[in-house]
Amino acid sequence: MKKHNFYAGPSILPEYTIKKTAEAILDFAGTGLSVMEVSHRSKEFVAVMDEATALVKELLQVPETHEVLFLQGGASTQFFTVPFNLLKTKAAYLNTGTWSNKAIKEAKLFGEIVEVASSKDTTYNYIPKGYVVPEDVDYFHYTTNNTIYGTQIHHDPEVSVPLIADMSSDIFSRPIDVSKYDLIYAGAQKNLAPAGVTLVIVRKEALGKVDRPIPTMIDYRTHIEKGSMFNTPPCVPVFAALQTLRWLKENGGIEAIAKVNQEKAAIIYDELDRNKCFEPVVKDPADRSLMNITFVMTKAYKEKEAEFFELATSKNCVGIKGHRSIGGFRASTYNAMPKESIQVLVDAMKEFEQKQA
C-alpha cells in the first residue's frame, strides 16, 4: 500500500533518486563496487561530483562569480561557518523562527548582531514587513522558508549590503537570482538528497576579508581549491543529489517545478480556507509556505485532533503531526511530493468534516 510521505525532513525524494541510488549501492557505474565503498578519488566518483556541481550551476543559473560546494555538517555548521568567514564587525539578521534563532546565536560569537525584525511575538506565524537593514553591516542574513511554523519569503530581498540565505527547506523549489547573494546554504535533506551533505553557493570575491585565522576545514577557500574533495565527501548523499538534479532537469527545471509546487499548495490551502474543522496557522496568504503547510483544528473541533490524525493515518498519510512547539498538523509538500498524495490528505479532511456534520 502506497505511503503518502509528509515528513518535514528527512523527507520524500523522487522515486527516480531512490531507485538509482539503490542500484549504485549494489553496483556503482559498473565497477562491481558499491558507491558506499568506492574511492572518492576514483574517476567514476569524480565524474559524479563534477556533474552534480555543473547541474546546480545550470539549474540555478549560477554566475561565474560564484562557486558551488558540497560540504558536511548540515545548516547547523553553516550557522557559525558563515560569520567565521564573512563577519568582520557587525551583521544584520531577520528572526523568523527556530533556525534563524540558532543562526543568530552562533553569529553573536563573532561580532555584533542587529536583529532587524522578529515575528516571535506571535510564535512566528508571519513574515515581518517594513524593516530596515543598516547599511554599515557586513551582511544581511535571512531564512527563506520556516519548516516548523510554515512561513516562506517568496522573493529575493532588495538590500544594499551582501545577502546571505539559509535555503535548506526550499532550495530548487522556485527561481532565485543567485547573483544577488554572497552566500546561499542548504542542508540537503528536504529537496535534494539524504541527510549528510550540505550545498553551499558562495561568491568567491566575498572571501578572505576577515582578519581572524580560519580553521582549514571551515574556510570556504579550502573547499573551492579542492573541488569539495579536501576531505572524504559523503559519497552516497552526493550521488543521490546528482540523481535528484537529473530528475529535476528532466522534468523541466526550476520554473516547471515552481508551477507544480504552487498548484499543490493551493489544493491544501483552498481546503483549509473552506473547511470548518481546520484553519491554517499562517493567516496571510503572502507569507504561507509552499513547502510546509501548518494547520490546526478550529476551536469547535480542537478536542478531535487525535480523531483526524487516526483518519489520515488510515489513509496512509505519514508525517503529518505538527512540530511539538506549535502542535496541530504539518503537510510538507516538497518537490517530489505527487499531487496524488496531496489529494488523499485533502479528501481525508473533507471526509472528517462530513463525519462531524
N, C-alpha and C positions, 0 to 999 in steps of 0.2 A: 504494500500500500504506500503510495507516494506521500512523503512528508513535505509540509509547507514550512520552510525554514525562515522564521522571522527573527532569529537571534541577531543581536546588535554587533557582535564581534568577539571571537572569530565568527564569521558569518558565511552565508551562502556564496558559493563560487560557481562559475559556469560548469555545466557537465563536461564540456569540452576540456576545461582545465583539469578537472578531476581525473578524467579518463586518460588524457595524455600523460599526466604526472604519474598515475598508477602504472602505466606501461613503462615509463622510464625508470621507475623504481625496480622493475624486474629486468629491464634491458635498456640501457641508455645509449641511444644513437648507434645501435648495432655493435657496441663494444663488448657485449657479453658481461658487462658490469652494471651494477645499479648506480643511478645518479646519486645515491646516498654514499657511495664508496669510491667514486671516480675522483681522480686528482683534479682540483680546480685549475691546475696549470695545463691540463690536457687540452689539445686543440679542440676537442669536442665541447668542453665546457667553456673555454674562452669564446667560442662562437656563440654560445648561449648568452653570455654576459654582453657581448658586443651587439647582438641582435636586440636584446631587451633594452639596452641603452638607446639604440637607434630608434626603436619603436616609441619609446617615451618621447623622444625629441620630435618624431613625426606626428604623433597623435596630439600632443600638446603644443606643437609649433614652437618648440624651444629655440630661442635665438642663439646665435654663435657666441654671444657674450656669456652664456650660462653653461654649466656642466651638470650632468646627471650622475648621481651616485647611488649605489645600493649598499647601505650600511646596516649595522645591527644595533640593538638596544631599544628599539621602538621610539615612539614620540617622547616618552619619558626621558630618554637620554638626550634628545634634541632640546628639551626644556633648558638644560644647562649648557649644552654644546653651542647653541646659538649665541647666548650672551658671552660665553667664553671667547668666541671668535669675533663677535661684532660689537659688543657693548664696551664703549670707552668710558663714558661718564654717566649718561642718562638715557633711558629708553621709555617709550610710551606703550601701554598695554590696554586693550579693551577686555573687560571682565564679563564674559557671557556664560560662565559655567565652571564645572569641576576642572576641566582640562586647562582652561585659561588661568584658573586659580593656581593650579600646580605650576604652570609656566611662570607666573608672576613670582611665586615663592622662590623658585630656583634663580630667577634673574636678579633678585634682590641681593644675592651673594656677590654680585659683580658690579653693582652701581646703583644709582638712584632710579627708582621706578615710579613713573607717573601713571596712575590708573585713570585714564581719561573718562571712563564711564563704566557703570556696572548695572546689571539687571538683577542683582542679588536680592533687592528689596521685595520682589515678588517671585522668589525661587526661580529666577532665570527663565521666565516664560515669555520674554520678549527680547528684541534686539534694541539696545539704546540708540537713540537718534540725536542729532544735533550737537554731538560732542566736538570738541576742538583738539586737534593734535598739535602740541607745541612744535615750533619749528627748530628748537635747539636740541632736539633729541637725536640719538644715533640711529634709531629706527622705531617704527610702529609695528606692534605685533598683535595679531588677532587670530581667533579660531573660526574657521569658516562654517563649520557645522557642529552642533552640540548633540551628541548621541543620547545623553541622559535626559535632556529637557525638551528636545525636539524643535530647536530653532536653527535657522540657517541664514547666512548672509549670501545673497544670490548674485552679488556683483563685486567687482574689484574696486576697493575704496580708492577715492581720489585724494591722495595726500602728497605733500611736498617734501617728505622725508623718505628714506629707504623703507620698503614694505616687506614684512615677514608674515608668513601664514602657516598655521597648522591646518593642513587639509586631510588629516588622517581618515575622516569618515565621509568625504565627498569627492576625493580625487578621482578624476576620469569620469565623473558623473555629469559634468556641464563644462561649457567652454570657459577658459580663463585666459587672460593676457599675461603670459609669463614674463614678458618684458617689463611689466610694472613692478615686479618683485625682485628683491635682492636674494631672498631665500624662501623656498617652499619645502615643507617636510610632511611626510605622511607614513604612519605605520601601515603595513600592507594588508592587515587582516580584515579589511572591510571590502574594498572594491578591487583588490589586486591579487592577493596570494595568502597562503597560510601565515600565521604569525612567525616572526623570525627575521624578516628583512624590512628595512625602512628606506623609503625613497626620499632622496634629497635633491633638489634642483637649486643650484646656487650661482649667483653672479660672480664670476672669477675676480673681477676688479674690486669687489667688496671685501676681499680677504687680505690679511696681512697688515691691518691698520691699527691693531691694538698693541699696547706696549707690553702687556704681560706675556710671559712664556706660556706656550700652549703645549700640553702633553701630546705626543705624537699621534696617539690613536684618536684624539678628538680635534685634531687640526684638519679641517676640510681639505687643505692643500695636500696633505699626505695622500688622501684617497683619490684626489684628482690626478696626481702624479702617477699613481699606481693603478689607475683604472678600476677602482673599487676592489682591488685584489692585494692591498697591502698585507692583510691577514686573510686567513681562510674565510671566504664568504659562506653564507648559509645556502648551500648549493640547491637543495630541494625547493625552498621558497623562491629563489631566483628563477629556477626552471619553471615553477608554477606561474610566476609572474609573467614570464615570457608567453606562456600559453594563453593567459588572460588577455595580454596585449594583442596577440594574434587574433583571438576571438573578437575583441573589440574592433579591430581594424576590419575584419571580415564582415562585421555587422554594421558597417557604415561610419565607424569612428565616433568622436565626441558629440558632434551635432546630432547624430541619429539617436544615440543613447540618451541624450538630454531630453529629446522629444518624448521618448518612451517613458522616461522617469517622471516627466510632468503628467503624462496620461495616467500612469499607475497611481501616483499620489492623489490625483484628482478623484479617482474612484473611491478611495477611502475617505478623503476629506469631505466629499459631497455627501457620503453616507453619515459621517459624524455630524455634519451640519443639519441633516434631516432627521436622524433617528432620535426619538425622545428619550432613549435609555443611555445614550452616550454623549460626551462632549469633548472636543479637543482641548488639550492643555494650553496650547498656543492659540490665542484668540485672533490675533491679527494675521490674515492670510499672507501678508507680505513677509512675515517672519517665520512662517511654517517651513519646517524641513521637508525636503522631498526624499530624504534617506531614512529618517527616524520619526515616525508618526506617533506621538504620545497622546493618549486619551484616557479618560476616566468615566465612571458611571455618573449619570446625573444624580442630583440629590435624592430624588424619589426612589432610585434603584441602587443606591450605594451599598446596601446590605446584600445585594445579589451578585457581587463581583465574582465570588467563587463559583456561582452557578454558570455565569458566562464563560469563565475560564474552563470549566468542565465541558461545556458545549463545544467551544473552539478546539479543545484538545481531542474531543471525539471526532472532529473533522480533520484530524492530523495536522493541525496548526501547532507548531512548536516555537518556543522562544518569545511568546507574546507578553510575558509578565513584565511590567514596568520596573525600572530601576528602584532599588529599595529606598532611595532618597525621596522619591515622589510617588511611588506606588502606581496603582492603575495598570495600564497596558501600554505596550510599545510594539509597533509593527515596523521592523526595519526592512526597507524596500530597496536594497542596493541593486546595482546594475544587473546582476544575474537573476534577480527575483522575477519569475514569469508572471504575466497578468493572470494566468490561471489561478495561481496561489492567492493573489490579491482578491480575486472574485470569491474564492472559497471563504476567506475571512469575512468579507462584506456580506455574503449570504448567511453566514453564521450570526452576524449582527442583526440582520433582518429577521431571521428565524427567532432569535432571542426576543426581539420586540413583539413579534406576533404572539409568542407564548405568554408574554406579560398581559397582552390585551385579552 
